Amino acid sequence: MSNPKRNPDNQEVYGGRILLFHSLPSTNEWATENLKHLQHRDVVWAVCQTEGKGRFDRKWISPNDLNLTVSVIIKCDEACERFISSITQIAAITIAATLRKISLAAMVKWPNDVLVNGKKIAGILAERDTETGTIVLGMGLNVNMTAEDLENQRLIQPATSIKMETGQDHVVGEILNTLLIHLDKWLNFTSIEEYVFPIEEWNEFDFLKGKTITVFSGEIQTSGHYGGIDKDGRLIVTDPSGTRHEFWSGDVSVRAND
């Protein structure tokens, strides 16, 4: 259990503890089962994750020391609802900013995808404990996986890794250090009433900007012009009739010629 190294750029240190495991079935699962021993901003880090999951129960498996798989503990009461509703978008911004530190042109795609060259490079899953209200924020980032490694995962969409994009191996712990420094500014709040969704940061990385999209939310499909996201993290679509639609959750596809 230790804090990461100091960041050479700004000399900041992440404010939580890091619990490091050689292997876990799922960092989210372990964190959820051990919440009473965990504090706000603690990090559960597994070098190998064997049974991780993403949204809609999609698998997120991480071979030994090839990826970054962590869960961050966020203890928050009812006053934090505005923050919690957008936590996965904040995680996406955090990962994109981390990747840009190593010169990768990462982008975010609502609700919480992180893309490099149009391919998925990270997964995010936030789960809330019903008894305590604590959020377990799971993040997985492909670091040193090869094309063959990804092919063996049998993924449902094109994916990539930092190594595939840069041609170099990277130290997973150093990537984590940078990520936590970016994340910490969002978790180190003192007055949640003053919290404002980081819309400027989202707009900077927004993959959907200017595109015509279709949103799949349950059994409903809505197509139209992407209007960005609002101050609470909801996606906005204007359909051909000019009607504005807002979505808290769903999947998005982009029209092929955009």
C-alpha positions in Angstrom: 0.0 0.0 0.0 1.6 3.2 -1.1 1.2 6.5 -2.9 2.5 6.9 -6.4 5.7 8.8 -7.2 5.7 12.6 -7.5 4.8 13.9 -10.9 7.9 15.6 -12.4 5.7 18.2 -14.1 3.8 19.6 -11.2 5.2 17.8 -8.1 1.7 16.8 -6.9 0.9 13.6 -5.2 -2.4 11.8 -5.4 -4.5 12.1 -2.2 -5.6 8.5 -1.7 -4.0 5.1 -0.8 -3.1 2.5 -3.4 -3.8 -1.2 -2.7 -1.9 -3.3 -5.2 -2.8 -6.9 -6.0 -1.0 -9.3 -8.3 -4.3 -10.7 -9.5 -8.0 -10.2 -8.8 -11.1 -11.5 -10.6 -12.4 -7.9 -10.6 -11.2 -4.8 -8.9 -14.7 -3.4 -8.7 -16.0 -6.6 -7.1 -13.1 -6.7 -4.5 -13.7 -3.0 -3.7 -17.4 -3.5 -3.3 -16.9 -6.4 -0.9 -14.4 -4.5 1.2 -15.9 -1.0 1.3 -15.9 -0.9 5.1 -12.1 -1.0 5.0 -11.7 1.6 2.3 -11.5 5.4 2.4 -12.5 8.2 -0.1 -10.1 8.3 -3.0 -8.5 4.9 -2.2 -7.4 2.9 -5.3 -7.6 -0.9 -5.8 -5.1 -1.8 -8.5 -4.7 -5.4 -10.0 -1.8 -6.3 -12.2 -3.9 -9.0 -13.6 -7.8 -9.0 -13.8 -9.4 -12.3 -14.8 -13.2 -11.6 -14.6 -13.7 -7.9 -15.0 -16.8 -6.5 -16.7 -17.8 -3.3 -18.4 -21.2 -1.8 -19.3 -24.0 -4.2 -20.1 -21.9 -7.1 -18.5 -19.3 -6.9 -21.3 -16.1 -8.6 -20.3 -12.9 -6.7 -19.5 -10.1 -9.1 -19.0 -6.6 -7.9 -18.4 -3.6 -10.3 -18.9 -0.7 -10.0 -16.5 0.9 -6.5 -16.5 -0.4 -5.6 -20.0 -3.1 -3.2 -19.0 -4.1 -0.8 -16.2 -7.1 -2.0 -14.2 -8.1 0.0 -11.2 -11.1 0.9 -9.1 -11.3 4.2 -7.2 -13.5 4.7 -4.1 -15.7 7.8 -4.0 -17.6 8.3 -0.8 -20.3 10.8 -1.4 -23.6 11.6 0.3 -26.9 12.8 -1.3 -25.5 16.3 -1.7 -23.1 14.9 -4.3 -25.8 13.7 -6.7 -24.9 16.3 -9.4 -21.3 15.1 -9.3 -22.1 11.4 -9.2 -24.4 11.6 -12.3 -21.5 12.6 -14.4 -18.7 10.6 -12.8 -18.2 8.3 -15.8 -17.8 11.3 -18.1 -15.3 12.8 -15.7 -13.4 9.4 -15.8 -13.4 9.6 -19.6 -12.0 13.1 -19.6 -9.3 12.0 -17.1 -8.2 9.1 -19.3 -8.1 11.3 -22.4 -6.0 13.9 -20.7 -3.7 11.2 -19.5 -3.2 9.9 -23.0 -2.6 13.3 -24.4 0.3 13.7 -21.9 2.0 11.0 -24.0 1.1 12.6 -27.3 -1.9 10.4 -28.2 -4.8 12.3 -29.7 -7.4 10.7 -27.5 -11.1 11.7 -27.7 -14.2 11.0 -25.7 -17.5 9.6 -27.0 -20.6 9.9 -24.9 -21.4 8.4 -22.5 -17.9 7.3 -21.5 -15.9 5.8 -24.3 -12.3 6.9 -24.8 -11.0 6.5 -28.4 -7.7 6.9 -30.2 -7.9 6.9 -34.0 -11.6 5.9 -33.7 -10.7 2.8 -31.7 -11.6 2.0 -28.1 -8.7 2.1 -25.7 -10.4 2.2 -22.3 -13.4 0.9 -20.4 -15.3 2.6 -17.5 -17.8 1.2 -15.1 -19.2 3.0 -12.1 -21.2 1.0 -9.5 -23.0 2.4 -6.4 -23.3 0.6 -3.1 -27.0 0.8 -2.1 -26.3 0.8 1.6 -23.6 3.5 1.8 -24.0 5.4 -1.4 -20.3 4.9 -2.1 -19.3 4.8 -5.8 -16.8 2.3 -7.0 -15.3 3.7 -10.2 -13.7 1.0 -12.3 -11.3 2.0 -15.1 -9.5 -0.2 -17.6 -6.9 1.1 -20.0 -5.1 -0.9 -22.7 -1.4 -0.2 -22.2 0.9 -2.9 -23.6 -1.5 -5.2 -25.5 -0.6 -6.2 -29.0 -3.0 -6.7 -31.9 -2.8 -10.4 -31.3 -3.7 -9.9 -27.6 -6.8 -7.9 -28.6 -7.8 -10.4 -31.2 -7.8 -13.1 -28.6 -10.2 -11.0 -26.5 -12.9 -11.4 -29.2 -14.1 -7.8 -28.7 -17.3 -6.5 -30.3 -15.7 -3.2 -31.6 -12.3 -2.1 -32.9 -9.8 -1.6 -30.1 -6.3 -0.4 -29.7 -3.6 0.1 -27.0 -1.0 2.7 -26.1 1.7 0.3 -27.3 0.0 -0.2 -30.7 -0.4 3.5 -31.2 3.1 4.5 -30.1 5.2 1.4 -31.0 6.7 1.3 -27.5 6.1 -0.5 -24.2 5.1 1.7 -21.3 5.4 1.4 -17.6 1.8 0.8 -16.3 2.6 2.4 -12.9 3.7 5.6 -14.5 0.5 5.7 -16.6 -1.5 5.2 -13.4 0.4 8.0 -11.6 -0.5 10.5 -14.4 -4.1 9.4 -14.4 -4.5 9.8 -10.7 -3.0 13.3 -10.7 -5.6 14.3 -13.3 -8.5 12.5 -11.5 -7.6 14.0 -8.1 -8.7 17.5 -9.0 -12.2 16.2 -9.5 -12.3 14.2 -6.3 -10.7 16.7 -4.0 -13.8 18.9 -3.6 -14.8 20.8 -0.5 -18.1 22.3 -1.6 -20.2 20.1 -3.9 -22.7 23.0 -4.3 -20.1 24.7 -6.4 -19.5 21.7 -8.7 -19.9 22.5 -12.4 -19.5 19.8 -15.0 -16.2 20.3 -16.9 -18.0 21.1 -20.2 -14.9 22.9 -21.7 -12.7 19.9 -21.1 -15.4 17.6 -22.6 -15.8 19.8 -25.7 -12.0 19.8 -26.2 -12.0 16.0 -26.5 -15.5 15.5 -28.0 -15.5 12.8 -30.8 -19.1 13.4 -31.7 -18.9 17.2 -32.4 -20.6 18.2 -35.6 -21.8 14.6 -36.4 -25.2 13.2 -37.2 -25.9 10.3 -34.7 -28.4 7.7 -33.6 -29.0 7.2 -29.9 -30.2 3.8 -28.6 -31.8 4.1 -25.2 -33.7 1.0 -24.3 -36.1 0.2 -27.1 -36.1 3.8 -28.3 -33.9 5.0 -31.3 -33.5 8.7 -31.9 -31.5 10.2 -34.8 -30.5 13.7 -35.5 -27.8 16.3 -35.1 -25.5 16.0 -32.1 -25.9 19.1 -29.9 -23.2 18.4 -27.3 -23.9 17.6 -23.7 -25.4 19.9 -21.1 -24.0 21.0 -17.7 -25.2 17.7 -16.1 -23.6 15.4 -18.7 -26.8 14.7 -20.6 -26.5 14.2 -24.4 -28.5 16.5 -26.6 -29.9 15.5 -30.0 -32.0 17.6 -32.3 -34.1 15.5 -34.7 -35.0 16.5 -38.3 -38.3 18.1 -37.1 -36.3 20.4 -34.8 -37.3 18.7 -31.5 -34.7 18.6 -28.8 -34.1 15.3 -27.0 -32.0 14.7 -23.8 -30.5 11.4 -22.7 -28.9 10.4 -19.4 -27.8 7.0 -20.8 -27.6 4.9 -24.0 -25.4 3.9 -26.8 -24.5 6.1 -29.8 -23.7 5.3 -33.4 -22.4 7.8 -36.0 -23.8 8.1 -39.5 -21.3 6.5 -41.8 -20.6 9.5 -44.0 -19.9 11.8 -41.1 
